């Protein structure tokens, strides 16, 4: 999952790749190495926070229903 300063939320899982986010073929470098790159800001979050952000990213990419579809 990637969260951007402009509010975008992209994610990837075993069947989906949204935006420029994808599952890598190689292991990621250690967090300490990633943290040295000024392009990234790392945050440690717990499982509940992760689930909330994951659900938000999923919702942000769902097709929006028109009011006619919602109200039948």
Kinemage of the C-alpha trace (Angstrom):
@kinemage 1
@onewidth
@group {chain A} dominant
@subgroup {mainchain}
@vectorlist {calphas} color= white
{ca unk a 1} P 0.000 0.000 0.000
{ca unk a 2} L 1.273 3.465 -0.887
{ca unk a 3} L -0.134 6.653 0.621
{ca unk a 4} L 0.798 9.900 -1.101
{ca unk a 5} L 0.970 13.452 0.217
{ca unk a 6} L -1.732 14.484 -2.289
{ca unk a 7} L -4.167 12.016 -0.704
{ca unk a 8} L -3.929 9.214 -3.274
{ca unk a 9} L -4.014 5.701 -1.880
{ca unk a 10} L -2.731 2.953 -4.181
{ca unk a 11} L -2.426 -0.707 -3.292
{ca unk a 12} L -1.613 -4.125 -4.665
{ca unk a 13} L -2.563 -7.618 -3.644
{ca unk a 14} L -2.342 -11.025 -5.292
{ca unk a 15} L -4.966 -10.101 -7.908
{ca unk a 16} L -4.947 -6.290 -8.164
{ca unk a 17} L -2.449 -3.528 -8.884
{ca unk a 18} L -3.665 0.060 -8.547
{ca unk a 19} L -1.750 3.090 -9.832
{ca unk a 20} L 2.002 2.603 -9.722
{ca unk a 21} L 1.820 0.183 -6.782
{ca unk a 22} L 2.563 -3.478 -7.455
{ca unk a 23} L 3.845 -6.536 -5.659
{ca unk a 24} L 7.559 -6.870 -6.186
{ca unk a 25} L 9.383 -9.918 -7.455
{ca unk a 26} L 12.298 -9.362 -5.058
{ca unk a 27} L 12.314 -8.668 -1.311
{ca unk a 28} L 12.222 -5.016 -0.296
{ca unk a 29} L 15.351 -3.524 1.288
{ca unk a 30} L 15.401 -3.221 5.083
{ca unk a 31} L 13.329 -0.350 6.516
{ca unk a 32} L 16.494 1.323 7.781
{ca unk a 33} L 17.758 1.562 4.186
{ca unk a 34} L 14.435 2.882 2.846
{ca unk a 35} L 14.364 5.497 5.626
{ca unk a 36} L 17.617 7.017 4.337
{ca unk a 37} L 15.861 8.030 1.092
{ca unk a 38} L 14.302 11.506 1.489
{ca unk a 39} L 11.533 10.526 -0.960
{ca unk a 40} L 9.979 8.296 1.705
{ca unk a 41} L 8.555 8.915 5.155
{ca unk a 42} L 8.111 5.732 7.166
{ca unk a 43} L 5.563 5.292 9.944
{ca unk a 44} L 5.169 2.312 12.227
{ca unk a 45} L 1.506 1.427 12.707
{ca unk a 46} L -0.288 -1.383 14.504
{ca unk a 47} L -2.566 -3.991 12.896
{ca unk a 48} L -5.770 -2.034 13.591
{ca unk a 49} L -4.363 1.109 11.961
{ca unk a 50} L -3.196 -0.935 8.972
{ca unk a 51} L -6.646 -2.476 8.502
{ca unk a 52} L -8.292 0.959 8.636
{ca unk a 53} L -5.902 2.382 6.026
{ca unk a 54} L -6.249 -0.752 3.847
{ca unk a 55} L -10.065 -0.476 3.899
{ca unk a 56} L -9.802 3.233 3.045
{ca unk a 57} L -7.543 2.464 0.058
{ca unk a 58} L -9.959 -0.206 -1.171
{ca unk a 59} L -12.926 2.187 -0.861
{ca unk a 60} L -11.068 4.957 -2.678
{ca unk a 61} L -10.820 2.762 -5.795
{ca unk a 62} L -14.313 1.261 -5.859
{ca unk a 63} L -16.494 2.427 -8.732
{ca unk a 64} L -18.876 5.086 -7.478
{ca unk a 65} L -22.582 4.369 -7.921
{ca unk a 66} L -24.814 7.114 -9.270
{ca unk a 67} L -27.659 8.343 -7.082
{ca unk a 68} L -30.082 6.573 -9.482
{ca unk a 69} L -28.284 3.246 -8.850
{ca unk a 70} L -28.289 3.816 -5.084
{ca unk a 71} L -31.998 4.711 -4.903
{ca unk a 72} L -33.142 2.176 -7.532
